[in-house]
Amino acid sequence: MKKKILIIAIVAVVILVPVYFLFIAGGSSDIASGEKQLYTCGMHPEIIRDEPGLCPICEMQLVPIKNKNQNSGEKKIVYWRAPMDPNEIYDAPGKSKMGMDLVPVYDDDGSGIVTIDAEVQQNMNVKTAKVEVKQLSSKVTTNGVLTTNETSEYIVTTRINGWVEKLYVNYTGQQVAKGSRLMDIYSPELVTAQQELLTALSYQNTVNESSLESIRESGNELVKNSMRKLELLEVPEAEIKRLIESKEVKTYITLFAHKSGTVLEKNIVEGQKVMGGMPLLKIANLSSLWLMADIYEYELTKVKVGAKASISFNFFPGKNYDGKVSFIYPTIDPKSRTVKIRVELNNRGELKPSMFASITIDGDDLGKMPVIPENAVIRSGMKNIVIISLGDGKFKPQEVKLGGYADGYYQVLSGLTERNTIVTSAQFLIDSESNLKAAINQFQTSTSDTSSMIMNNKDKEVDTPEKKEKATMKIKEENDNSSSIVHAGVIDVNSIDKNKDEKVFQDMMDWNVISDEPGKCPLCGMTLKEVTLDEAKANLDKNGFEYKK
């Protein structure tokens, strides 16, 4: 009897154990395995299916979404940050800049981290690079044009009216020495002034024998005034003495060069009538020239007065001239947004005004700091944002403060360290203004929000290869028919509500897309959201659209 009971027990164990593992344990493993595998489109993350297939918008292959519920119960540390500055992050434990212990940040902390599958990254053309610490070039390279030294220029003119009797300067570019004769000018006005002096001298000699002191003083005063008149007409003192001694009146006045230089402008010919104050010649000393160069606004911090400059000219390849920045002009050109600087150059005769030059200025040392490529920066209003790669397909937006710029790189004053890895290329971030904002919002939204966009596949037909073409044609037909829901100008929301239920369907990205029936936006493919008329008007007003009140 006992033997039968033992045999029955063994048979029961043999039968029940497989049944337990097959049905009970297997079922519990299915429960523990979490939700069913879902699939999404790399370019349209709002498209989510529970089976593989093609995206109905762009017809790209759907990729699987990683199931986060399959992880163990332990929270995974994504990165470490400073307790006093959330923007100071590290990929390993340690001390912050203030000497405090770093605190861990987990993948479910809601800190804006998003996970992107490797295949999706490839479709988005995401490229990353390490933050480098190096010294940016402080040199400023620009172009300039030679001009004359304004301090050495002067105009030859006269204070009398007359005619050019003799011209000693015959052509533009002629060299003149200081004190050399330039021209003789015949002037009746000058003849009259000389005769007045001779008359005054004669009167003085006559009244000097008078016993009245007042009469003698009048003669002296008349001579003094006549000499003063000749001086004001720029008659040289030596010429006045000659007139007093010889009593001979000259019918012309000779103009002399005040400084040595080169004739740049010649505005007269022999026999021409001239008027007082008329510019006759322009002369400048070309032994010293000015190089005028333009510096962009953002490079002004690098350039100081006294900075060394290296200049080269096309007419003499391989030869460099040394100079220094002598002046920075106080105004900015409002059109080109540049500031002019001046570099003084000594000229031995080979340089000529209006020559084009290339100039390299040694700027101030910028020091070694973390730097990032300019194409890694996302500019959104008042903030500069970069996307940090945390590894394992995780990305996080990070606000940074930028410093100097040179050779395609920005200095990072705060927000990053040399141990960070950043995203440097992703076409979807720069596709358009709307895509830029959407990308930043995507990176700033926790990945747990993705579940709210899941579409229930049980209520929809499965995309099979046989039905793909039919579905695609249907979407295109819907988009063509819904082009009228894209409104422009002053939008009359009340007239769109044709069924008078006080509700319409509006796109949450393209706010001017409004319909009275459910559907998708013909511009971005997003599903329209049902809102009240007041909510639709508020959305239009908030985003800068006009509507009929």
C-alpha positions as CSV (number, residue, x, y, z in Angstrom):
1,M,0.0,0.0,0.0
2,K,2.8,2.4,0.9
3,K,4.5,1.5,-2.3
4,K,1.5,2.5,-4.3
5,I,1.2,5.8,-2.5
6,L,4.9,6.6,-3.2
7,I,4.5,5.8,-6.9
8,I,1.4,8.0,-7.1
9,A,3.3,10.9,-5.4
10,I,6.2,10.6,-7.8
11,V,4.0,10.6,-10.8
12,A,2.1,13.6,-9.5
13,V,5.4,15.5,-9.0
14,V,6.6,14.6,-12.5
15,I,3.3,15.9,-14.0
16,L,2.7,19.0,-11.8
17,V,6.3,20.5,-12.0
18,P,6.3,21.0,-15.8
19,V,2.7,22.2,-15.7
20,Y,3.8,24.8,-13.0
21,F,6.8,26.1,-15.0
22,L,4.8,26.0,-18.3
23,F,1.7,27.9,-17.2
24,I,2.2,29.6,-13.8
25,A,5.8,30.6,-13.9
26,G,5.7,31.4,-17.6
27,G,2.7,33.6,-17.1
28,S,4.4,35.5,-14.3
29,S,7.5,36.0,-16.4
30,D,5.3,37.5,-19.1
31,I,3.8,39.9,-16.5
32,A,7.3,40.7,-15.2
33,S,8.6,41.4,-18.7
34,G,6.6,44.6,-18.8
35,E,4.7,46.2,-21.6
36,K,4.7,45.1,-25.2
37,Q,7.5,46.2,-27.5
38,L,6.6,49.5,-29.3
39,Y,8.0,51.1,-32.4
40,T,8.5,54.7,-33.5
41,C,9.8,56.9,-36.3
42,G,13.2,58.5,-35.9
43,M,12.0,61.7,-37.7
44,H,8.4,61.8,-36.3
45,P,8.5,60.6,-32.7
46,E,4.7,61.1,-32.4
47,I,4.2,58.1,-34.6
48,I,4.1,55.0,-32.3
49,R,3.0,51.5,-33.2
50,D,3.0,48.2,-31.5
51,E,4.3,46.3,-34.6
52,P,7.1,47.1,-37.0
53,G,6.4,48.8,-40.3
54,L,6.8,52.1,-42.2
55,C,6.1,55.6,-41.0
56,P,2.9,56.9,-42.7
57,I,4.4,60.4,-43.0
58,C,8.0,59.8,-44.4
59,E,7.8,56.0,-45.1
60,M,11.0,55.4,-43.0
61,Q,11.4,52.1,-41.2
62,L,10.0,52.2,-37.7
63,V,12.6,51.4,-34.9
64,P,12.0,49.8,-31.6
65,I,11.6,51.9,-28.4
66,K,13.7,50.7,-25.5
67,N,11.5,49.5,-22.6
68,K,12.7,51.2,-19.4
69,N,10.5,48.9,-17.2
70,Q,12.7,46.0,-18.0
71,N,15.5,47.5,-15.9
72,S,16.3,46.3,-12.4
73,G,14.8,48.0,-9.4
74,E,18.0,50.0,-8.8
75,K,18.1,53.5,-10.1
76,K,20.9,54.2,-12.6
77,I,23.1,57.3,-12.1
78,V,23.3,59.3,-15.3
79,Y,25.7,62.0,-14.1
80,W,27.0,63.9,-11.1
81,R,26.4,67.6,-10.4
82,A,27.5,70.2,-7.9
83,P,25.0,70.7,-5.1
84,M,25.1,74.5,-5.4
85,D,25.2,74.8,-9.2
86,P,23.1,72.4,-11.3
87,N,24.9,73.5,-14.4
88,E,28.2,72.2,-13.1
89,I,28.0,68.5,-14.1
90,Y,30.5,65.6,-14.2
91,D,30.5,62.0,-15.4
92,A,32.1,60.6,-12.2
93,P,31.9,61.3,-8.4
94,G,34.3,63.8,-6.9
95,K,34.4,67.4,-5.6
96,S,32.8,70.5,-7.1
97,K,34.6,73.8,-7.8
98,M,33.5,74.9,-4.3
99,G,35.0,71.8,-2.8
100,M,31.6,70.1,-2.0
101,D,30.8,66.5,-2.7
102,L,29.0,66.0,-6.0
103,V,25.5,64.6,-5.9
104,P,24.2,61.9,-8.2
105,V,21.4,62.5,-10.8
106,Y,19.3,59.5,-11.7
107,D,17.6,58.8,-15.0
108,D,14.2,59.3,-13.5
109,D,14.8,62.6,-11.8
110,G,12.9,64.6,-14.5
111,S,15.9,66.7,-15.3
112,G,15.3,67.0,-19.0
113,I,17.2,63.9,-20.1
114,V,16.0,62.1,-23.2
115,T,17.1,58.7,-24.6
116,I,17.6,58.3,-28.3
117,D,18.1,55.0,-30.0
118,A,21.4,54.5,-31.9
119,E,19.5,53.9,-35.1
120,V,17.6,57.1,-34.6
121,Q,20.8,59.0,-33.9
122,Q,22.2,57.7,-37.2
123,N,19.0,58.9,-39.0
124,M,19.4,62.3,-37.3
125,N,23.1,62.5,-38.2
126,V,24.1,63.2,-34.6
127,K,27.8,63.8,-34.2
128,T,29.6,64.4,-30.9
129,A,32.9,65.8,-29.7
130,K,34.8,66.3,-26.5
131,V,35.0,69.7,-25.0
132,E,38.6,70.9,-25.5
133,V,40.7,73.2,-23.3
134,K,43.0,75.3,-25.4
135,Q,44.1,78.8,-26.1
136,L,42.3,80.5,-28.9
137,S,44.2,82.6,-31.3
138,S,44.4,86.3,-30.3
139,K,45.5,87.4,-33.7
140,V,43.2,89.6,-35.8
141,T,43.5,89.4,-39.6
142,T,41.9,92.1,-41.7
143,N,42.6,94.3,-44.8
144,G,43.5,98.0,-45.0
145,V,44.3,100.8,-47.5
146,L,47.2,103.2,-47.3
147,T,46.4,106.9,-47.0
148,T,48.5,110.0,-46.5
149,N,49.5,111.2,-43.1
150,E,47.0,113.9,-42.4
151,T,49.4,115.8,-40.1
152,S,51.8,116.3,-43.0
153,E,49.2,117.7,-45.5
154,Y,48.7,121.4,-46.3
155,I,47.0,123.5,-48.9
156,V,48.7,126.3,-50.8
157,T,46.4,129.3,-51.2
158,T,46.6,133.1,-51.3
159,R,44.8,136.0,-49.6
160,I,44.8,138.3,-52.6
161,N,42.9,138.3,-55.9
162,G,45.0,138.2,-59.1
163,W,46.3,136.2,-61.9
164,V,49.0,133.4,-62.1
165,E,51.9,135.0,-63.9
166,K,54.5,132.3,-63.4
167,L,54.0,128.6,-62.3
168,Y,57.0,126.7,-61.0
169,V,55.1,123.5,-60.2
170,N,54.2,122.0,-63.5
171,Y,52.6,118.6,-62.7
172,T,51.0,116.5,-60.0
173,G,53.5,114.3,-58.1
174,Q,56.3,116.8,-58.4
175,Q,58.6,116.9,-55.4
176,V,59.0,120.3,-53.7
177,A,61.5,121.3,-51.0
178,K,60.8,123.6,-48.1
179,G,61.2,127.3,-49.1
180,S,61.2,126.6,-52.9
181,R,59.2,128.9,-55.2
182,L,55.7,127.6,-56.2
183,M,54.2,130.5,-58.3
184,D,54.1,134.2,-59.0
185,I,50.8,136.0,-58.7
186,Y,50.1,139.4,-60.3
187,S,47.7,141.4,-58.1
188,P,46.6,145.1,-58.5
189,E,45.5,144.8,-54.8
190,L,49.1,144.1,-53.8
191,V,50.4,147.0,-55.9
192,T,48.0,149.3,-54.2
193,A,49.1,148.1,-50.7
194,Q,52.8,148.7,-51.6
195,Q,52.1,152.2,-52.8
196,E,50.2,153.0,-49.6
197,L,53.3,152.0,-47.6
198,L,55.5,154.3,-49.7
199,T,53.0,157.1,-49.3
200,A,52.9,156.6,-45.5
201,L,56.8,156.7,-45.4
202,S,56.8,160.0,-47.3
203,Y,54.2,161.5,-44.9
204,Q,56.2,160.3,-41.9
205,N,59.3,162.0,-43.1
206,T,57.3,165.2,-43.6
207,V,55.6,165.3,-40.2
208,N,58.8,164.4,-38.3
209,E,59.9,168.1,-38.5
210,S,56.6,169.2,-36.9
211,S,56.7,170.6,-33.4
212,L,53.4,168.9,-32.5
213,E,53.9,165.4,-31.1
214,S,50.4,164.3,-32.1
215,I,51.2,165.0,-35.8
216,R,54.5,163.1,-35.5
217,E,52.6,160.2,-33.9
218,S,50.1,160.1,-36.8
219,G,52.8,159.6,-39.3
220,N,54.3,156.7,-37.4
221,E,50.8,155.1,-37.0
222,L,50.1,155.4,-40.7
223,V,53.4,153.6,-41.6
224,K,52.7,150.9,-39.0
225,N,49.2,150.2,-40.4
226,S,50.5,150.1,-44.0
227,M,53.1,147.5,-43.0
228,R,50.5,145.5,-41.1
229,K,48.3,145.3,-44.2
230,L,51.2,143.9,-46.3
231,E,51.8,141.3,-43.6
232,L,48.2,140.2,-43.6
233,L,48.4,139.7,-47.4
234,E,51.3,137.3,-46.6
235,V,54.0,139.5,-48.0
236,P,57.3,138.2,-46.5
237,E,59.1,140.5,-44.0
238,A,62.2,140.5,-46.3
239,E,60.1,141.8,-49.1
240,I,58.7,144.6,-47.0
241,K,62.3,145.6,-46.0
242,R,63.3,145.6,-49.7
243,L,60.4,147.8,-50.6
244,I,61.2,150.3,-47.8
245,E,64.9,150.5,-48.9
246,S,64.5,150.4,-52.7
247,K,61.1,152.2,-53.0
248,E,60.4,149.9,-56.0
249,V,56.9,148.4,-56.2
250,K,56.6,144.8,-57.4
251,T,53.6,143.9,-59.4
252,Y,53.5,140.3,-58.3
253,I,53.9,138.2,-55.1
254,T,55.8,134.9,-54.9
255,L,54.3,131.9,-53.0
256,F,56.8,129.5,-51.3
257,A,56.5,125.9,-50.0
258,H,56.1,125.8,-46.2
259,K,57.2,122.1,-46.0
260,S,58.8,119.6,-48.2
261,G,56.6,117.1,-49.8
262,T,54.9,115.8,-53.0
263,V,52.2,117.7,-55.0
264,L,49.0,115.6,-54.7
265,E,46.6,118.1,-56.3
266,K,47.2,120.9,-58.8
267,N,44.2,123.1,-59.4
268,I,45.7,125.9,-61.5
269,V,47.5,126.7,-64.7
270,E,49.5,129.8,-65.8
271,G,47.4,132.8,-66.6
272,Q,44.4,131.6,-64.5
273,K,42.6,134.1,-62.3
274,V,42.7,133.2,-58.6
275,M,40.6,134.5,-55.8
276,G,41.5,134.9,-52.1
277,G,41.2,131.6,-50.2
278,M,41.1,129.4,-53.4
279,P,43.0,126.1,-52.9
280,L,45.8,126.2,-55.5
281,L,48.0,123.2,-54.6
282,K,47.7,120.2,-52.1
283,I,51.1,119.0,-50.8
284,A,51.9,116.1,-48.4
285,N,55.0,114.5,-47.1
286,L,54.9,110.8,-48.1
287,S,57.8,109.7,-45.9
288,S,55.2,108.6,-43.3
289,L,51.9,107.0,-44.3
290,W,48.7,105.8,-42.5
291,L,47.2,102.3,-43.0
292,M,43.5,102.4,-42.3
293,A,41.9,99.0,-41.5
294,D,38.4,97.9,-40.4
295,I,37.9,95.7,-37.3
296,Y,34.6,93.9,-36.6
297,E,32.8,94.8,-33.4
298,Y,33.3,91.4,-31.7
299,E,37.1,91.7,-32.3
300,L,37.5,95.0,-30.5
301,T,38.4,93.5,-27.2
302,K,41.5,92.0,-28.8
303,V,42.9,95.2,-30.2
304,K,44.6,97.9,-28.2
305,V,46.6,101.0,-29.0
306,G,50.3,100.0,-29.3
307,A,49.6,96.5,-30.5
308,K,52.1,95.2,-33.0
309,A,51.0,94.7,-36.6
310,S,52.5,92.8,-39.5
311,I,51.6,94.2,-43.0
312,S,52.1,92.7,-46.4
313,F,51.4,94.1,-49.9
314,N,50.6,92.3,-53.2
315,F,53.3,94.3,-55.1
316,F,56.1,92.8,-53.0
317,P,55.2,89.1,-52.1
318,G,57.2,87.7,-49.1
319,K,58.1,91.1,-47.6
320,N,56.5,92.2,-44.4
321,Y,56.4,95.6,-42.8
322,D,56.2,96.2,-39.1
323,G,54.0,98.8,-37.5
324,K,51.9,99.6,-34.4
325,V,48.3,100.5,-33.9
326,S,48.5,104.2,-33.2
327,F,44.8,105.1,-32.9
328,I,41.3,103.4,-32.7
329,Y,38.6,105.6,-34.0
330,P,35.7,106.4,-31.5
331,T,32.8,105.6,-33.8
332,I,31.3,102.5,-35.5
333,D,30.1,102.3,-39.1
334,P,26.4,101.6,-38.7
335,K,26.2,99.7,-42.0
336,S,29.3,97.4,-41.8
337,R,29.4,97.3,-38.0
338,T,33.2,97.9,-38.1
339,V,35.6,100.3,-36.4
340,K,38.5,101.9,-38.2
341,I,42.0,101.6,-36.7
342,R,45.2,103.4,-37.8
343,V,48.7,102.0,-38.2
344,E,51.6,104.3,-39.0
345,L,54.3,103.1,-41.5
346,N,57.6,104.6,-42.5
347,N,57.9,104.9,-46.2
348,R,61.3,104.8,-48.0
349,G,59.7,105.6,-51.4
350,E,58.3,102.2,-52.3
351,L,54.8,102.6,-50.7
352,K,52.2,104.7,-52.3
353,P,48.8,105.9,-51.1
354,S,45.7,103.8,-51.9
355,M,47.7,100.6,-51.9
356,F,45.8,97.5,-50.6
357,A,47.4,95.7,-47.7
358,S,46.8,92.6,-45.6
359,I,47.3,93.2,-41.9
360,T,47.7,90.8,-38.9
361,I,47.4,92.4,-35.4
362,D,48.7,90.7,-32.3
363,G,45.8,90.9,-29.9
364,D,45.6,90.3,-26.1
365,D,46.2,86.8,-24.7
366,L,42.8,85.1,-24.2
367,G,44.2,82.4,-21.9
368,K,43.4,78.6,-21.9
369,M,39.8,77.8,-21.4
370,P,37.2,75.2,-22.4
371,V,36.2,75.8,-26.0
372,I,33.3,74.4,-28.2
373,P,32.6,74.7,-32.0
374,E,30.2,77.4,-33.0
375,N,27.9,74.9,-34.7
376,A,27.4,73.2,-31.4
377,V,25.6,76.3,-29.9
378,I,21.8,76.6,-30.1
379,R,20.8,80.2,-29.7
380,S,17.2,80.5,-28.4
381,G,16.4,84.0,-27.4
382,M,18.4,85.2,-24.4
383,K,20.1,81.8,-23.8
384,N,22.9,79.8,-25.4
385,I,22.3,76.1,-25.2
386,V,24.4,73.0,-26.0
387,I,23.3,69.4,-25.9
388,I,25.5,67.2,-23.7
389,S,25.9,63.5,-24.5
390,L,25.7,61.5,-21.3
391,G,26.4,58.1,-23.0
392,D,24.2,55.1,-23.7
393,G,22.0,57.3,-26.0
394,K,21.1,59.9,-23.3
395,F,21.2,63.6,-24.0
396,K,20.6,66.7,-21.8
397,P,20.3,70.4,-22.7
398,Q,22.8,72.6,-20.9
399,E,22.8,76.4,-20.8
400,V,26.3,77.9,-21.2
401,K,27.9,81.3,-20.9
402,L,30.1,82.1,-23.9
403,G,33.3,84.2,-24.0
404,G,35.7,85.2,-26.8
405,Y,35.4,83.8,-30.4
406,A,38.2,82.9,-32.8
407,D,38.7,80.4,-35.7
408,G,35.2,78.9,-35.4
409,Y,35.3,78.3,-31.6
410,Y,33.8,80.0,-28.6
411,Q,35.3,80.1,-25.1
412,V,33.0,78.6,-22.4
413,L,33.0,80.8,-19.3
414,S,30.6,78.5,-17.4
415,G,28.3,75.5,-17.9
416,L,30.8,72.9,-19.3
417,T,34.1,71.2,-18.3
418,E,36.7,69.5,-20.4
419,R,35.3,66.1,-19.5
420,N,31.9,66.8,-21.2
421,T,30.9,65.4,-24.6
422,I,28.6,67.6,-26.7
423,V,26.5,67.3,-29.8
424,T,28.1,69.1,-32.7
425,S,25.9,68.2,-35.7
426,A,22.2,67.3,-36.0
427,Q,20.4,68.6,-39.0
428,F,17.0,68.5,-37.3
429,L,18.1,71.2,-34.9
430,I,18.8,73.7,-37.6
431,D,16.1,72.7,-40.2
432,S,13.9,75.7,-39.4
433,E,12.9,78.0,-36.6
434,S,10.0,75.8,-35.6
435,N,12.1,72.6,-35.7
436,L,14.7,74.4,-33.5
437,K,12.2,75.2,-30.8
438,A,10.7,71.7,-31.0
439,A,14.1,70.1,-30.7
440,I,14.9,72.2,-27.5
441,N,11.5,71.3,-26.1
442,Q,12.1,67.7,-26.9
443,F,15.4,67.7,-25.1
444,Q,13.9,69.5,-22.1
445,T,11.0,67.1,-21.7
446,S,11.3,64.0,-19.6
447,T,11.2,60.7,-21.5
448,S,8.4,59.5,-19.4
449,D,6.1,61.9,-21.2
450,T,6.4,59.7,-24.3
451,S,3.7,57.4,-23.0
452,S,1.1,60.1,-23.4
453,M,1.6,60.0,-27.2
454,I,1.2,56.3,-27.7
455,M,-1.6,55.4,-30.1
456,N,-3.8,52.4,-29.4
457,N,-3.0,50.1,-32.3
458,K,-6.1,47.9,-31.6
459,D,-8.4,50.5,-33.0
460,K,-6.3,50.9,-36.2
461,E,-5.5,48.6,-39.1
462,V,-2.0,47.2,-39.2
463,D,0.3,48.7,-41.8
464,T,1.0,45.8,-44.1
465,P,3.1,46.1,-47.3
466,E,-0.1,45.5,-49.4
467,K,-1.9,48.4,-47.7
468,K,1.1,50.8,-47.5
469,E,0.5,52.5,-50.8
470,K,-3.2,52.9,-50.1
471,A,-2.6,54.5,-46.7
472,T,0.0,56.8,-48.1
473,M,-2.4,58.0,-50.9
474,K,-5.0,58.5,-48.3
475,I,-2.8,60.7,-46.2
476,K,-1.7,62.8,-49.2
477,E,-5.4,63.2,-50.2
478,E,-6.3,64.4,-46.6
479,N,-3.4,66.9,-46.7
480,D,-4.6,68.2,-50.1
481,N,-8.2,68.5,-48.9
482,S,-7.1,70.2,-45.6
483,S,-5.0,72.9,-47.2
484,S,-8.0,75.3,-46.5
485,I,-7.5,74.9,-42.8
486,V,-4.3,76.9,-42.9
487,H,-5.5,80.5,-42.2
488,A,-3.7,83.8,-42.9
489,G,-4.3,87.4,-42.1
490,V,-7.1,88.1,-39.5
491,I,-8.5,84.7,-38.5
492,D,-12.3,84.5,-37.9
493,V,-12.4,81.6,-35.4
494,N,-16.2,81.9,-35.0
495,S,-16.8,81.3,-38.7
496,I,-14.6,78.2,-38.6
497,D,-17.0,76.6,-36.0
498,K,-19.5,75.6,-38.6
499,N,-21.4,73.1,-36.3
500,K,-21.7,75.8,-33.6
501,D,-20.5,73.5,-30.8
502,E,-18.2,76.2,-29.4
503,K,-15.2,73.9,-30.2
504,V,-12.6,73.6,-33.0
505,F,-9.4,71.5,-33.7
506,Q,-6.1,73.4,-33.6
507,D,-2.4,72.5,-34.3
508,M,-0.3,72.9,-31.2
509,M,2.8,74.0,-33.3
510,D,1.3,75.8,-36.3
511,W,-1.3,77.8,-34.4
512,N,-3.0,79.2,-37.6
513,V,-4.0,75.7,-38.6
514,I,-7.6,75.4,-37.3
515,S,-10.4,73.1,-38.4
516,D,-14.0,72.3,-37.4
517,E,-13.3,68.6,-37.8
518,P,-10.6,66.3,-36.4
519,G,-7.6,65.6,-38.6
520,K,-3.9,66.2,-39.1
521,C,-1.9,69.4,-39.8
522,P,-1.0,69.6,-43.5
523,L,2.2,71.4,-42.6
524,C,3.8,69.2,-39.9
525,G,1.6,66.1,-39.8
526,M,0.7,66.5,-36.1
527,T,-2.8,65.5,-34.9
528,L,-5.1,68.5,-34.3
529,K,-6.2,69.0,-30.7
530,E,-9.7,69.9,-29.7
531,V,-10.0,73.3,-27.9
532,T,-12.7,75.8,-27.1
533,L,-13.1,78.9,-29.2
534,D,-11.7,81.0,-26.3
535,E,-8.7,78.7,-26.0
536,A,-8.0,78.9,-29.7
537,K,-8.2,82.7,-29.7
538,A,-5.9,82.8,-26.7
539,N,-3.4,80.6,-28.5
540,L,-3.5,82.9,-31.5
541,D,-3.0,86.0,-29.4
542,K,-0.1,84.4,-27.4
543,N,1.8,83.4,-30.6
544,G,1.4,86.7,-32.5
545,F,-1.5,85.9,-34.8
546,E,-4.4,88.3,-35.5
547,Y,-8.0,87.1,-35.0
548,K,-11.4,88.7,-35.3
549,K,-12.7,89.7,-31.9
